[in-house]
């Protein structure tokens, strides 16, 4: 982040400038965003729920959103 800000030549960045390069927030509810655009959405939490959501998405015409959270394991 600091490298990108330094490349602008704007000097020492303040908190607002740093916030513009921060990808941690705000947390977005993609299912609600989809609903606001008239697109059905779901957030399955298990593989079985994902399969059900995927089948339902394929059965209906038009777009749908399936938000899947992946857990990183190292």
Phi, psi and omega per residue, in radians:
X1 nan -0.884 -3.100
X2 -1.084 -0.580 3.117
X3 -1.095 -0.781 3.137
X4 -1.123 -0.731 3.108
X5 -1.146 -0.684 3.140
X6 -1.109 -0.600 -3.133
X7 -1.168 -0.353 3.127
X8 -1.285 -0.376 -3.127
X9 1.297 0.338 -3.081
X10 -1.570 0.092 -3.140
X11 1.526 -2.805 -3.114
X12 -1.252 2.111 -3.106
X13 -1.310 2.535 3.046
X14 -1.560 -3.109 -3.090
X15 -1.094 -0.620 -3.139
X16 -1.195 -0.711 3.112
X17 -1.131 -0.736 3.113
X18 -1.117 -0.662 -3.141
X19 -1.111 -0.521 -3.132
X20 -1.206 -0.367 3.124
X21 -1.758 0.010 -3.106
X22 -1.521 2.164 -3.117
X23 -1.684 0.155 -3.074
X24 -1.480 -0.255 -3.092
X25 -2.674 2.906 -0.060
X26 -1.353 2.788 3.048
X27 -1.253 2.266 -3.108
X28 -1.852 2.440 3.063
X29 -1.703 1.640 -3.054
X30 -1.161 -0.535 3.106
X31 -1.133 -0.751 3.098
X32 -1.200 -0.652 3.078
X33 -1.075 -0.745 3.108
X34 -1.092 -0.793 3.132
X35 -1.039 -0.673 3.118
X36 -1.118 -0.355 3.104
X37 -1.792 0.165 3.109
X38 1.393 0.326 -3.124
X39 -1.903 2.220 3.096
X40 -1.175 2.496 -3.125
X41 -2.497 2.756 3.098
X42 -2.586 2.851 -3.139
X43 -2.337 1.369 -3.130
X44 -1.172 2.621 -3.130
X45 -2.024 -0.092 3.096
X46 -2.306 2.862 3.101
X47 -1.092 -0.661 3.126
X48 -1.125 -0.765 3.101
X49 -1.104 -0.650 3.104
X50 -1.103 -0.786 3.131
X51 -1.029 -0.749 3.111
X52 -1.104 -0.782 -3.133
X53 -1.127 -0.684 -3.141
X54 -1.160 -0.748 3.091
X55 -1.066 -0.755 3.133
X56 -1.139 -0.680 3.137
X57 -1.127 -0.702 3.137
X58 -1.249 -0.473 -3.089
X59 -1.341 -0.349 -3.097
X60 -1.825 2.515 3.060
X61 -1.287 2.662 3.085
X62 1.574 -3.132 -3.078
X63 -1.351 2.770 2.965
X64 -2.660 2.794 -3.107
X65 -2.093 2.343 3.006
X66 -2.166 1.963 3.123
X67 -1.606 2.105 -3.114
X68 -2.080 2.150 3.080
X69 -1.637 2.181 3.112
X70 -1.788 2.428 3.118
X71 -1.750 2.187 3.134
X72 -1.395 2.298 3.093
X73 -2.184 2.106 -3.119
X74 -1.994 nan nan
